[in-house]
């Protein structure tokens, strides 16, 4: 039995990215497809950035049969340039001319055999953070005061001994705010689909443009 070749692929850290990205793209007027066989881009999630950035993983993905476009979507976390150095090293054989510094527009490069590589670091290629930080930018303007109250509530919980770590403050902020919506407690991708978040916000457009340009859609 032969394996299907997916020429356009996107590597992501985990399930949240796998679920959010298609909904965000569809809400911006691009039909994604109803199942994996019809998806415009096949998403592979790695159950953690450590698995995605493990030596040999990206290198092997770049050698996949029939591959024409490869995107890599990761969280910037605390030190963006350190993360970029790891990714640049992993891609250096296939893409030897990648820049030392990561541009705030993200990366889109085409090598001498026509393979396209894109890298985006959540939230915006310049700020420490993650997917949830990006989604925080999509909170509607009408909800600004409520989102501020949610952030204050998160900080108050920390003072009372809530055990979440510093790196997960953005997660705590967005999920607290979602708990106050109608209906309360929607998952991230549902909030995009139902436009509890604003998927066509100007803050989303740089990522959507990067996606369009990378995959030539």
C-alpha positions as CSV (number, residue, x, y, z in Angstrom):
1,X,0.0,0.0,0.0
2,X,1.5,3.3,-1.1
3,X,1.7,6.3,1.2
4,X,0.1,9.5,0.1
5,X,2.6,12.4,-0.7
6,X,1.8,15.7,0.9
7,X,3.7,18.4,-0.9
8,X,2.7,21.2,1.5
9,X,3.2,20.6,5.1
10,X,3.3,22.5,8.4
11,X,5.1,21.3,11.5
12,X,3.7,22.5,14.8
13,X,4.4,21.9,18.5
14,X,1.1,20.4,19.5
15,X,-2.7,19.8,19.2
16,X,-3.7,23.4,19.9
17,X,-1.8,24.7,16.9
18,X,-3.1,21.8,14.8
19,X,-6.7,22.8,15.6
20,X,-6.4,26.6,15.7
21,X,-4.5,27.2,12.5
22,X,-7.0,25.7,10.0
23,X,-9.9,27.5,11.7
24,X,-8.0,30.8,11.6
25,X,-7.1,30.4,8.0
26,X,-10.7,29.4,7.0
27,X,-12.1,32.5,8.9
28,X,-9.8,34.6,6.6
29,X,-11.4,33.3,3.4
30,X,-9.2,30.3,2.6
31,X,-10.9,27.0,2.3
32,X,-8.9,24.4,4.3
33,X,-10.6,21.2,3.3
34,X,-12.9,18.7,5.2
35,X,-10.4,15.9,5.9
36,X,-6.7,15.2,5.8
37,X,-6.9,14.0,2.2
38,X,-8.3,17.4,1.0
39,X,-6.4,19.7,3.4
40,X,-4.5,22.5,1.5
41,X,-1.7,21.9,3.9
42,X,-1.0,18.8,6.0
43,X,-0.3,19.6,9.6
44,X,2.0,17.4,11.7
45,X,2.0,18.0,15.5
46,X,4.9,16.7,17.6
47,X,3.5,16.7,21.2
48,X,6.0,19.3,22.3
49,X,8.6,21.6,20.9
50,X,11.4,19.4,22.3
51,X,10.3,16.6,19.9
52,X,10.0,18.9,17.0
53,X,13.4,20.4,17.5
54,X,15.2,17.2,18.3
55,X,18.3,16.7,16.1
56,X,17.5,14.9,12.9
57,X,13.7,15.6,12.9
58,X,13.5,18.7,10.8
59,X,16.4,17.5,8.7
60,X,14.4,14.3,7.8
61,X,11.2,16.3,7.1
62,X,13.1,18.5,4.6
63,X,14.0,15.3,2.7
64,X,10.4,14.0,2.5
65,X,9.5,12.6,-0.9
66,X,7.5,15.1,-3.0
67,X,7.8,18.0,-0.5
68,X,7.5,21.4,-2.1
69,X,6.6,23.7,0.9
70,X,7.5,23.2,4.6
71,X,6.4,25.5,7.3
72,X,7.6,25.4,10.9
73,X,5.4,27.1,13.6
74,X,6.8,27.3,17.1
75,X,6.4,29.5,20.2
76,X,9.1,32.1,20.7
77,X,8.9,31.4,24.5
78,X,11.5,33.5,26.4
79,X,14.5,33.8,24.0
80,X,13.5,34.0,20.4
81,X,17.0,34.2,19.0
82,X,18.1,31.0,20.8
83,X,15.1,29.1,19.3
84,X,15.9,30.5,15.9
85,X,19.6,29.4,16.2
86,X,18.4,25.8,16.7
87,X,16.0,25.9,13.8
88,X,18.6,27.6,11.5
89,X,21.1,24.9,12.4
90,X,18.6,22.1,11.6
91,X,17.8,23.7,8.2
92,X,21.3,24.7,7.3
93,X,22.2,21.9,4.9
94,X,19.1,22.4,2.7
95,X,19.1,26.2,3.3
96,X,22.7,27.4,3.9
97,X,21.9,31.1,3.5
98,X,19.3,31.7,6.2
99,X,19.9,35.0,8.2
100,X,21.6,35.0,11.5
101,X,18.9,37.2,13.0
102,X,15.2,36.3,12.8
103,X,13.1,39.0,11.0
104,X,9.9,40.2,12.5
105,X,8.0,39.3,9.3
106,X,8.9,35.6,9.8
107,X,11.0,33.5,7.4
108,X,10.2,32.5,3.8
109,X,13.0,31.2,1.7
110,X,13.3,29.1,-1.5
111,X,16.4,27.1,-2.1
112,X,18.1,26.3,-5.4
113,X,16.0,23.2,-6.0
114,X,12.7,25.1,-5.5
115,X,11.8,23.9,-2.0
116,X,10.1,26.6,0.1
117,X,10.8,27.0,3.8
118,X,8.8,29.1,6.2
119,X,9.3,29.8,9.9
120,X,6.9,31.7,12.2
121,X,7.5,32.2,15.9
122,X,4.4,32.9,18.0
123,X,3.2,35.4,18.8
124,X,4.7,37.9,16.3
125,X,8.3,36.9,15.6
126,X,9.7,39.5,18.0
127,X,7.9,39.1,21.3
128,X,8.4,36.5,23.9
129,X,5.3,34.3,24.1
130,X,3.3,31.6,22.5
131,X,0.1,30.7,20.6
132,X,-2.1,31.9,23.5
133,X,-0.2,35.3,23.5
134,X,-1.1,35.6,19.8
135,X,-4.8,34.8,20.5
136,X,-4.8,37.4,23.3
137,X,-4.2,40.0,20.5
138,X,-7.5,38.8,18.9
139,X,-9.6,39.6,21.9
140,X,-12.3,42.0,20.5
141,X,-11.9,45.7,21.4
142,X,-15.3,45.6,23.1
143,X,-13.8,43.1,25.5
144,X,-10.6,45.1,26.4
145,X,-11.8,45.9,29.9
146,X,-12.9,42.4,30.6
147,X,-9.6,41.0,29.3
148,X,-7.7,43.4,31.6
149,X,-9.9,42.1,34.5
150,X,-9.0,38.6,33.6
151,X,-5.3,39.3,33.6
152,X,-5.7,41.0,37.0
153,X,-7.5,38.0,38.3
154,X,-4.7,35.7,37.1
155,X,-2.2,37.9,39.0
156,X,-4.3,37.8,42.1
157,X,-4.5,34.0,41.8
158,X,-0.7,33.9,41.7
159,X,-0.5,36.0,44.9
160,X,-2.7,33.4,46.5
161,X,-0.4,30.6,45.5
162,X,-1.8,29.4,42.1
163,X,0.9,27.0,40.9
164,X,1.1,27.8,37.2
165,X,4.6,28.7,35.9
166,X,5.7,32.1,34.5
167,X,5.8,30.7,31.0
168,X,2.1,29.9,31.1
169,X,0.7,33.3,32.2
170,X,-0.6,33.8,28.6
171,X,-2.5,30.5,28.8
172,X,-4.0,31.5,32.2
173,X,-5.0,34.9,30.8
174,X,-6.8,33.7,27.7
175,X,-8.5,30.7,29.4
176,X,-9.7,32.9,32.3
177,X,-11.2,35.4,29.8
178,X,-12.8,32.5,27.9
179,X,-14.4,31.3,31.1
180,X,-16.3,34.6,31.3
181,X,-17.7,34.4,27.8
182,X,-21.1,33.1,26.6
183,X,-20.9,30.1,26.5
184,X,-18.1,30.0,29.1
185,X,-15.0,27.9,28.6
186,X,-14.8,27.4,24.8
187,X,-11.7,25.8,23.5
188,X,-9.3,28.0,21.6
189,X,-10.2,26.7,18.1
190,X,-13.9,27.0,18.9
191,X,-13.4,30.6,20.0
192,X,-11.9,31.3,16.6
193,X,-14.7,29.5,14.7
194,X,-17.5,31.2,16.8
195,X,-15.7,34.6,16.5
196,X,-15.6,35.0,20.3
197,X,-12.0,35.9,19.3
198,X,-11.6,38.1,16.2
199,X,-9.9,35.9,13.5
200,X,-9.9,38.8,11.0
201,X,-8.4,41.3,13.4
202,X,-5.5,43.4,12.0
203,X,-3.3,41.6,14.5
204,X,-4.0,38.2,12.8
205,X,-3.2,39.5,9.3
206,X,0.7,39.3,9.4
207,X,0.4,35.6,10.2
208,X,-2.3,35.0,7.6
209,X,-0.2,36.8,5.0
210,X,2.9,34.8,5.9
211,X,0.8,31.6,5.5
212,X,-0.5,32.7,2.1
213,X,2.9,33.7,0.8
214,X,4.7,30.6,2.0
215,X,2.2,28.2,0.5
216,X,1.5,30.4,-2.5
217,X,-2.3,30.3,-1.9
